[in-house]
Amino acid sequence: MTTSINSAGLKRQVLFWGIALALFIAFLMVFSSILLPFVAGMALAYFLDPVADRLERIGLSRMLATVVILIAFVIVFVLALVIIIPVLANQISDFIAHLPGYVSQLQALIASSGDTFLPDWVSGQIAAIKENFSKYLAEGAGFLGTLVNQIWNSGKALVDIISLFVLTPVVAFYLLLDWDRMVERVDSWVPRDHVETVRKIASDMNDAISGFVRGQGSLCIILALYYGIGLSLAGLNFGLLIGLFTGAISFIPYIGSILGLVLAVGVALVQFWPDYPMVILILVIFFSGQFIEGNILQPKLVGNSVGLHPVWLMFALVAFGALFGFVGLMVAVPAAAVVGVLVRFALGRYLDSNLYHGHSASRPSDGAETSAPNP
């Protein structure tokens, strides 16, 4: 009797949470086009919550701490926009205008590269590779130029940018103000029989997400400044734009750094060739940035708290990006981290259950720890 009651209760819980998950996914898909400022505001509030807690510990009220943080953030943000935005706007406009010329020069540079010292059969293969590369380069650059131009001249993009700058601070203010109360309220809704388990899972999720939102956010800012300043001082055309863009998309593993490297080296080849030292300098800036990221910033700021396999991470980025666009890319890694925590918890329960050991098999001792692989 007891087993049947427990089984019925488990089925009701699975049904309830399954319906809740389906409704949440449907909500995201329906409203994905307007979620960007709200997701950004939530990320900003989550990012700044430890600062608010620290100000509270020194005697400020939650309201005053929130006001101080957001005023300081808005001042720094506005000053950065006043200084950087005009330069970026000019560089974006110039980049769009000069992109066809850069592509033509890069094609000519590739076609004129010498291979006379190679055997004839190798030279023929390289010539075919050059031809195909030039064709795909032209097609890709044309698509990129059209896309950037459409986005830049799109009224919807302008509305999205304005709403992002206006709504995000407002959303962040209210969420930061009520953050602790919201956490307490959600905690009060958890069934008391499972509250300790849920708190442990929530703590693991918080560790994983904070490693990305706070750690990776700080890392992106540092890399954007490093690449932007380094490429600008090196004299690279559009160096500030390429550097800030590379740092901003560094939250996308592998793709962000590779895309920035390709853009910078492509522009450097057209601008500096055959000045080899300048092209090498651009490569040094990028590779030194990757070294600093991998050996200093990543271990210090992010560490292993996200705990995601690279293949699972790439799948999450592609899947969420396809479903929800740019908002999906923003939430892909935190959502994947949450799923990873839940999967590890489920695997741990499975490996400690009769379903795994069998009724007649000996169970591990209470002090033994059961490990589950990372997804």
RAWO-V56508 format. One record per backbone hydrogen bond with DSSP energy under -1.0 kcal/mol. NH is the residue of the N-H (numbers start at 1). CO is the residue of the C=O. E is the energy in kcal/mol with one decimal. If there is no record, write none. Layout:
nh=NH co=CO e=E
nh=NH co=CO e=E
This chain:
nh=5 co=1 e=-2.2
nh=6 co=2 e=-2.5
nh=7 co=3 e=-2.4
nh=8 co=4 e=-2.4
nh=9 co=5 e=-2.4
nh=10 co=6 e=-2.4
nh=11 co=7 e=-2.2
nh=12 co=8 e=-2.1
nh=13 co=9 e=-2.1
nh=14 co=10 e=-2.6
nh=15 co=11 e=-2.6
nh=16 co=12 e=-2.7
nh=17 co=13 e=-2.7
nh=18 co=14 e=-2.2
nh=19 co=15 e=-2.4
nh=20 co=16 e=-2.5
nh=21 co=17 e=-2.4
nh=22 co=18 e=-2.2
nh=23 co=19 e=-2.5
nh=24 co=20 e=-2.1
nh=25 co=21 e=-2.4
nh=26 co=22 e=-2.3
nh=27 co=23 e=-2.3
nh=28 co=24 e=-2.2
nh=29 co=25 e=-2.3
nh=30 co=26 e=-2.2
nh=31 co=27 e=-2.4
nh=34 co=31 e=-1.5
nh=39 co=35 e=-3.0
nh=40 co=36 e=-2.7
nh=41 co=37 e=-2.1
nh=42 co=38 e=-2.4
nh=43 co=39 e=-2.5
nh=44 co=40 e=-2.4
nh=45 co=41 e=-2.5
nh=46 co=42 e=-2.5
nh=47 co=43 e=-2.3
nh=48 co=44 e=-2.0
nh=49 co=45 e=-1.2
nh=52 co=48 e=-2.0
nh=53 co=49 e=-2.5
nh=54 co=50 e=-2.0
nh=55 co=51 e=-2.2
nh=56 co=52 e=-2.2
nh=57 co=53 e=-1.7
nh=59 co=56 e=-1.6
nh=60 co=55 e=-2.0
nh=65 co=61 e=-2.8
nh=66 co=62 e=-2.4
nh=67 co=63 e=-2.5
nh=68 co=64 e=-2.7
nh=69 co=65 e=-2.4
nh=70 co=66 e=-2.5
nh=71 co=67 e=-2.5
nh=72 co=68 e=-2.3
nh=73 co=69 e=-2.7
nh=74 co=70 e=-3.0
nh=75 co=71 e=-2.5
nh=76 co=72 e=-2.3
nh=77 co=73 e=-2.7
nh=78 co=74 e=-3.0
nh=79 co=75 e=-2.5
nh=80 co=76 e=-2.3
nh=81 co=77 e=-2.3
nh=82 co=78 e=-2.9
nh=83 co=79 e=-2.0
nh=84 co=80 e=-3.2
nh=85 co=81 e=-1.7
nh=88 co=84 e=-2.8
nh=89 co=85 e=-3.0
nh=90 co=86 e=-2.0
nh=91 co=87 e=-2.4
nh=92 co=88 e=-2.9
nh=93 co=89 e=-2.3
nh=94 co=90 e=-2.7
nh=95 co=91 e=-2.8
nh=96 co=92 e=-2.3
nh=97 co=93 e=-1.9
nh=98 co=94 e=-2.6
nh=99 co=95 e=-1.3
nh=102 co=98 e=-2.5
nh=103 co=99 e=-2.3
nh=104 co=100 e=-2.3
nh=105 co=101 e=-2.5
nh=106 co=102 e=-2.5
nh=107 co=103 e=-2.5
nh=108 co=104 e=-2.4
nh=109 co=105 e=-2.3
nh=110 co=106 e=-2.3
nh=111 co=107 e=-2.5
nh=112 co=108 e=-1.9
nh=118 co=115 e=-1.6
nh=123 co=119 e=-2.8
nh=124 co=120 e=-2.5
nh=125 co=121 e=-1.6
nh=126 co=122 e=-2.5
nh=127 co=123 e=-2.4
nh=128 co=124 e=-1.9
nh=129 co=125 e=-2.3
nh=130 co=126 e=-2.8
nh=131 co=127 e=-2.3
nh=132 co=128 e=-2.5
nh=133 co=129 e=-3.0
nh=134 co=130 e=-2.7
nh=135 co=131 e=-2.1
nh=136 co=132 e=-2.7
nh=137 co=133 e=-2.5
nh=138 co=134 e=-2.3
nh=139 co=135 e=-2.3
nh=140 co=136 e=-3.1
nh=141 co=137 e=-2.7
nh=142 co=138 e=-2.4
nh=143 co=139 e=-2.4
nh=144 co=140 e=-2.7
nh=145 co=141 e=-3.0
nh=146 co=142 e=-2.4
nh=147 co=143 e=-2.7
nh=148 co=144 e=-2.9
nh=149 co=145 e=-2.4
nh=150 co=146 e=-2.6
nh=151 co=147 e=-2.6
nh=152 co=148 e=-2.9
nh=153 co=149 e=-2.1
nh=158 co=154 e=-1.7
nh=159 co=155 e=-2.4
nh=160 co=156 e=-2.8
nh=161 co=157 e=-2.4
nh=162 co=158 e=-2.5
nh=163 co=159 e=-2.9
nh=164 co=160 e=-2.2
nh=165 co=161 e=-2.3
nh=166 co=162 e=-2.3
nh=167 co=163 e=-2.7
nh=168 co=164 e=-1.2
nh=171 co=167 e=-3.1
nh=172 co=168 e=-2.7
nh=173 co=169 e=-2.3
nh=174 co=170 e=-2.0
nh=175 co=171 e=-2.3
nh=176 co=172 e=-2.7
nh=177 co=173 e=-2.2
nh=178 co=174 e=-1.9
nh=182 co=178 e=-2.7
nh=183 co=179 e=-2.3
nh=184 co=180 e=-2.3
nh=185 co=181 e=-2.4
nh=186 co=182 e=-2.6
nh=187 co=183 e=-2.3
nh=188 co=184 e=-1.8
nh=194 co=191 e=-1.6
nh=198 co=194 e=-2.6
nh=199 co=195 e=-2.4
nh=200 co=196 e=-2.1
nh=201 co=197 e=-2.4
nh=202 co=198 e=-2.9
nh=203 co=199 e=-2.4
nh=204 co=200 e=-2.2
nh=205 co=201 e=-2.5
nh=206 co=202 e=-2.7
nh=207 co=203 e=-2.3
nh=208 co=204 e=-2.2
nh=209 co=205 e=-3.2
nh=210 co=206 e=-2.8
nh=211 co=207 e=-1.4
nh=213 co=209 e=-3.3
nh=214 co=210 e=-1.4
nh=215 co=210 e=-1.7
nh=216 co=212 e=-1.1
nh=218 co=214 e=-1.9
nh=219 co=215 e=-2.1
nh=220 co=216 e=-2.5
nh=221 co=217 e=-1.9
nh=222 co=218 e=-2.3
nh=223 co=219 e=-2.7
nh=224 co=220 e=-2.5
nh=225 co=221 e=-2.1
nh=226 co=222 e=-2.5
nh=227 co=223 e=-3.1
nh=228 co=224 e=-2.4
nh=229 co=225 e=-2.5
nh=230 co=226 e=-2.5
nh=231 co=227 e=-2.8
nh=232 co=228 e=-1.7
nh=233 co=229 e=-2.6
nh=234 co=230 e=-1.7
nh=235 co=232 e=-1.3
nh=236 co=231 e=-2.1
nh=239 co=236 e=-1.9
nh=242 co=238 e=-2.7
nh=243 co=239 e=-2.6
nh=244 co=240 e=-2.6
nh=245 co=241 e=-2.3
nh=246 co=242 e=-2.5
nh=247 co=243 e=-2.4
nh=248 co=244 e=-2.5
nh=249 co=245 e=-1.8
nh=250 co=247 e=-1.2
nh=252 co=249 e=-1.8
nh=255 co=253 e=-3.2
nh=256 co=252 e=-1.9
nh=258 co=254 e=-2.2
nh=259 co=255 e=-2.7
nh=260 co=256 e=-2.1
nh=261 co=257 e=-2.3
nh=262 co=258 e=-2.5
nh=263 co=259 e=-2.3
nh=264 co=260 e=-2.6
nh=265 co=261 e=-2.7
nh=266 co=262 e=-2.4
nh=267 co=263 e=-2.3
nh=268 co=264 e=-2.4
nh=269 co=265 e=-2.6
nh=270 co=266 e=-1.7
nh=271 co=267 e=-2.5
nh=272 co=268 e=-3.1
nh=273 co=269 e=-1.4
nh=275 co=272 e=-3.1
nh=276 co=274 e=-1.7
nh=279 co=275 e=-1.4
nh=280 co=276 e=-2.8
nh=281 co=277 e=-2.1
nh=282 co=278 e=-1.9
nh=283 co=279 e=-1.9
nh=284 co=280 e=-2.7
nh=285 co=281 e=-2.3
nh=286 co=282 e=-1.9
nh=287 co=283 e=-3.0
nh=288 co=284 e=-2.7
nh=289 co=285 e=-1.7
nh=290 co=286 e=-2.3
nh=291 co=287 e=-2.2
nh=292 co=288 e=-2.7
nh=293 co=289 e=-2.4
nh=294 co=290 e=-2.8
nh=295 co=291 e=-2.4
nh=296 co=292 e=-1.8
nh=297 co=292 e=-2.6
nh=298 co=293 e=-3.2
nh=300 co=296 e=-1.6
nh=301 co=297 e=-3.3
nh=302 co=298 e=-1.7
nh=303 co=298 e=-3.6
nh=305 co=302 e=-1.1
nh=313 co=309 e=-2.4
nh=314 co=310 e=-2.6
nh=315 co=311 e=-2.3
nh=316 co=312 e=-2.3
nh=317 co=313 e=-2.2
nh=318 co=314 e=-2.4
nh=319 co=315 e=-3.0
nh=320 co=316 e=-2.7
nh=321 co=317 e=-2.1
nh=322 co=318 e=-2.3
nh=323 co=319 e=-2.0
nh=324 co=320 e=-3.0
nh=325 co=321 e=-1.7
nh=329 co=325 e=-1.6
nh=330 co=326 e=-1.8
nh=331 co=327 e=-1.8
nh=332 co=328 e=-1.1
nh=335 co=331 e=-2.6
nh=336 co=332 e=-2.8
nh=337 co=333 e=-2.6
nh=338 co=334 e=-2.2
nh=339 co=335 e=-2.6
nh=340 co=336 e=-2.5
nh=341 co=337 e=-2.1
nh=342 co=338 e=-2.3
nh=343 co=339 e=-2.8
nh=344 co=340 e=-2.5
nh=345 co=341 e=-2.2
nh=346 co=342 e=-2.7
nh=347 co=343 e=-2.8
nh=348 co=344 e=-2.3
nh=349 co=345 e=-2.3
nh=350 co=346 e=-2.4
nh=351 co=347 e=-2.9
nh=353 co=350 e=-1.6
nh=357 co=353 e=-2.3
nh=358 co=354 e=-2.5
nh=368 co=365 e=-1.2
